[in-house]
Amino acid sequence: MLPESTNGTSGGGLAVPMAWLRAEFTADDLLRAGCLVAPGTLEYRAGRQTLALTIHLCADADTSSGAWTAGSIDEWMSRTAYDHPWPQWVRERLAARGRTDRESPDLAMARETWRLLEATQVRAADLCGLPSAGATPTVDEADQVWLPAWKLGLPLGHLALHLYGAGG
């Protein structure tokens, strides 16, 4: 039976964003393993989407295997690190992918995820004044600010990766 609707990007079949779905599944798996926040919460969703976007944009556009290695984890950790300019990196990678793969359903999902991560504002503890690595940070949980969802998801994703690396 033929599908009722196609958009012509997958040889006449349905355009399924398999690379994006693989990245989202991996991010979900890592966050669940870390047991950092309850699944279904806004914090969890921000972490999952931020980590999925990182995983997807780190992968080569032609990657078809769902396998990931210690090298993959290391790259994802370096991209989500506190001192890495993550939003600029995302914009650059999305622009580069857009030049080579305009019609990809994976790229459409990545762009929409980035749009939502920037547009969704969450109220969370102010982490912007934390000292860099090496110093012991003190966070006043009562001092809260509105910030884009990716600013909450990025440290959550990084911590999940760190916990996975420590346990694996």
N, C-alpha and C positions, 0 to 999 in steps of 0.2 A: 504494500500500500504506500503510495506517495504521500509526503507531508502536504498539508493544505496550503502552507505558505513557505516560500523561500525568498531569500534576498539575493541570490545569485553569487554569493561569495565563497561557497563551499562546493563548487562543482555541481550546482543544482540542488544540493541538499540544504538542510537547515544550517544556519551559521551558529555554531555552538562555540562559546569562548572557552575551549578546553584548557589552554595555558592559564587563563585567569582562574578558572575553577580549581585547577591543581594548586595554584598559589594560595587561594583562599582556604582550601582544604588543609594545606600544610600549615598555614598560619593558625587555623583553628586547632589543629592537632597540637601545636607547640604551646598555645595559650592554655588549652585544657590540661596538658601535662604539667604546666607550671602551677596550676591551682592558685593563681594570683587574684583573680576576681571571678565572681559568679557569671557563668554563661548567661546571655540574655540581657545583661546590664549595658548601659550606654558606654561604660568604661571598657567592657569586654569588646563591644562592637568597634569602638575606636581603635583598640589594640589590634584586633583581628584585621581590620581594613588597612591600617597603617602597615602592619607586617606583611599582609598580602601584596600591597602595592610595592613594598620594598623587594619582596621575593620575585614578583613578576618583572620588575624593572631591572633586577640584577641578572635575570636569565637572558640568554640569547633569544632573539625573536624566533629562531628556528628550533629551539629545544622541544623535543617531543617526549622525552622520558620524564617521568615524575620523580626520578631518583635525585636525592640530594646528599651531599657529602659533608665531611668536616670542613672542607674548603668553602662550601656554600655557607655553612653556619658562620664561619669566620668573616666572610664578605658581608653577610647580613648584619652581623654584629658591628662591623666597622661602619656600615652605612647608617645604623641606628644609634651610634655612639653620641654622647652628649655634645661633643665638640664638632660633629660633622654637620655641614650645611645641608641638611636633608631636604628642605622645601625647594631650594635652588636645584639640587640634584634631580628631584622628581620632575620639576618643570623642564629641565634640559633633556632628560631621558624621554619624557612624553613628546617633546618637540622632535627629537631625533627619530623616534618611532613613527611619528606622524608623517615625516618626510619619506619614509620607506614603506609604510604599511597603512595607508589611510583608511582602508575599508575593513580592517580587522575587527571582529567582534571583541577580541581580547583588549585591543586598544580602546575601544568604546567603553568597556567596563572599567578599565584603568582610569580613563579620563573622568568618567562619572564619579568614581570613588574619590579621586583627588578633589573634584568640585565639592562633593559632600563633606569631605574632611576639612576643607577650608571654610565652608559655609556654616557648618554646624558648630555652635558655640556651647561649651560646657563650663560649668563652674567647678573649679578645683583649687587645691592648694597651690600657692604661687611658688613655682620651682625655678623661676627665672633668676633669682638672686643667689642660687646655690653656688658654692665655690667649685672650681674645677677638680679633677681627679686628684686624689692624695689627701685632701682635707676632709674632715668629718662634717658632713652637712647637717644642719639643724633646720627642720621644716616646721613652721608654725601652721598647723592644719586649720586654725581659725582664720588665718590670712588667706582669703580666697579671691580669685580673679576669674573673669570670663576669658576663655581662650579657645582657639580653634581646636577641634577634636583631635587633630593629628598631634598637637602638643601634649595631649594626655596619652594618646596611643603609642607615641614613639618610645618613651621610657618603659612603658608596659611591655611592648614588643621586645625591646632590648633586654629587659630583665628575664622574660620568658626564654629568650635565646641563651642568655647566660646560665640560667638554671638547667636548661637542656644540655648545654656543653659541660657543665659541672657533673651532671648525672650520667651522661652518655659517654 
